[in-house]
């Protein structure tokens, strides 16, 4: 159930961040959802790390914090006027970190849900790499990155998160 909660709001923040990149949401307004989801995923990660406190939960917490830090950094950049290059390079760190996570998810996928989760990790890895290209090395791919972010938010977060919370996807 905790995964469904987190995914629903990860879907929301990705969907809205994609719309922001496409020029449909203002810079200061987008910070609200990033702060909220950053805070929510921080709470989820802390619960996993300190209350579940087993190796798999601590691993899940560490990976969740990659999302948390990204969302909070996006929000902070909306207030401090930074150009995002630091966030871009952090995105490369995340993308590289997630390559073995993605490979492991495909190797361990023993169900439809496991395979879907492996594809999610692949999509998130690709998305963070796009943010590296967009922000870190300033490639002119804002429209493409925005479109990919919207689709990724819907398919890897919003829809599955809702289905998990509704008990349809378990």
N, C-alpha and C positions, 0 to 999 in steps of 0.2 A: 504494500500500500504506500510506503514511503517513496518508492521508486515512481509510482504513478503521480504522487503529489509533486515531486521534483520535476518530472518530465513535463507535466502540464504547464508549469511556469517556465521551464526552459524553452518549451515550444512558444510560449507567449513572448518571451524576451527576444528569441531569435526572429520570430515573425515581425515584431515591431522594429527590431534593429535593422532588418532587411528593408522595411518600409522607410525607415530613417535614411538609410543609404540611398534609397531611390528618391529622396527629397520630399517625402510625404509627411514627415514628422520633424519638428524643430529640434535643434541641438539641446536646448535646456530641458525640453519636455521629455526627451528620450531617457534622460538620467533617472527619472522616477522609477520606471520599470526595472532598469539595471540595478538600482540600489535595492529595490524590493527583492528581486530574484537573487541578487548577490547575498543579501541577508538571509533569505530563506535557505539557499543552498549551503550557506555557512552553518546554519542551525542543523541541517540534515547531516553535514559532514561531522560536526562536533558530536552529535548524537551517535553516529556510527563509530567514531573513534573512541569515545569515552564511556558509552553505555553498552554498546554491543561488544566492543573491545576484543574481537577475535581477529586473526590475521586477514581474513577476507573483508571484514568490515573496515579495518584500518586501511586496506588497499582501496576500497570503495570511497572512503573518506578522502584519501589523498587525490584520487582522480576527480572527485566532486569539487575539491578545492581549486582545481584548474579552471573549472567553469566559474566558480565564485570569484576568484581573483580577476578573471577576464571581465566579468560584468561590472565589478566595482571599479576597475581601471577605466572602462568605457565611460562610466558615470563621472568619475573624477576628471577625465579629460574634457568633458562637456563644461565643467566649471573653471578649469585652470587654463584653458586655451591651448593645451599641448597639441602638437601636430600628430601624435599617435605613433611616432617611430619606435618609442620604447615598447608600447603595446604590440607593435608589429613584430619586434624581435622576440618578445615573450611568446607570441603566437607561434613563431618558429620553434621555440623550445617545446611548446605544448605539442605541436604537430609531430616533432621527432619523438617525443616521449610516447605518443599514442601509436606509433607504428607497431611496436611489439605488442601493445595492448590489442590492437586491431587483429594482428596475425593470430594471437592467442585466442581471441574470441571466435575466430573462424575455425581454428583447430578444435576448440572445446565445444562448439555449437552442436548440441545433441537433440535439438528440438527446433520447431519453427520459431519460437520465441528467442532461442539462442542464436539462430541464424539472423533473425531480424536485428538483435542487439549487435551482432558483429557488423552488419551493414551500417548501423547507427555509428559505431566507432569509426568505420571507414569514412562516412559522411562528415563526421565532426573533425576528423584528421584533415580531410581535404579542405573543409571550411577554415580551420585555423591556418592552414597553409596559404589559403587565399588572403586572409587577413595579414599574414606576413608580407605577401607580395604587394598588397594594397598599401599598407602602412609602413612596413619596415623598409622596403626598397622603392616605394611610391610608384608602382606600376599603375597605369590608367585603367583599372578594371573595376571601378566603383559600381557601375551598373550591373555587371555580371555578378560581382560579389553580393550585391543587394538581392538579386534574383535568387541566387543559390541559398542565401541566408533565409529568405522567405520560405522556399520549398523545404529546406532542411528543418526549419522550425515546425512546419506543419507535419512532415512525415516522421521525424524522429522524436518529437516532443509532444506537440499539441494533441494529435489524434491518438497515439498510443497511451499517453498519459491519461487522457479522458477515458479510454477503454479500460485501462487498468483500474482506475477509480470506480468505474461502473461495474467492475467484476467480469467484464467480457473477455479481457486479455489477462491471463494469469501465467 
